[in-house]
């Protein structure tokens, strides 16, 4: 006799829904956008390795967000492509920089849409690194002041959350202090606490035109082989005042998401990065995977691993198709 019969609880769609442990919600998805400082209002340049994702002008961004909000989008994260890059990435903190203008535009039209900004220098520096460089070395502490300026400029534009992705040590504390001193004590920091030096960022670097011009990011991003180090990074950021902890990439690091979720009482955010999107899209476009099922499975697995929130390039698609 079989006492255990898993099939009892799988007998119908209603029964499966009744016992489902993990559910994706609209409110927990964040859509990334790439906004370009261009004079062409209709600018919308497809990113070749990310079918369906474009670099857009402010005007095109507004159109995309209008459609997504109508479908229930609750949150987005913005990446900027400046007109000019320089050694310090100074357009990153310009009051009229592209991200700052995009934040103002979106918040004015949709006050309830949560607008998150990526705080980093790599899209703005001529060398493509996330910090100041001297003699080929990425400098940690002098970079913190610049990152604080970036975060303050995003706060002044009306961002709801700032998300530092540079992986310099001590940046959460530097941002927290700068924000508090400037009267933004209520502005949350979503820290890319656990960010691996991953090959899966490849398509993003095409999208954000932020590939390092020399070397790589291995001196500041984490070694994919390390698990305990993720807990040290997360602990440091939590102690410095992070309000959210990001683990990135997501799919290849489900074990790390689980550990971070178990060890910390902060909301855990998983970033399903560009390369994860590209892999799925490539197989989907070849007819090798079913889009709806593969995308939902990839995301429900990330949530099951312990993520409360998921940043994913599939957010617009899921909402447009009414899949969540
Ligand atoms: C900027 C940044 C990167 C991503 C988000 N913020 C790229 C990198 O570190 O090289 C990657 C996102 C993605 O691949 O979708 N530091």
Boltz pocket constraint, residues with backbone or C-beta under 6 A from the ligand:
constraints:
  - pocket:
      binder: B
      contacts: [[A, 118], [A, 120], [A, 122], [A, 130], [A, 165], [A, 166], [A, 200], [A, 201], [A, 202], [A, 203], [A, 204], [A, 205], [A, 210], [A, 217], [A, 272], [A, 273], [A, 274], [A, 275]]
      max_distance: 6.0
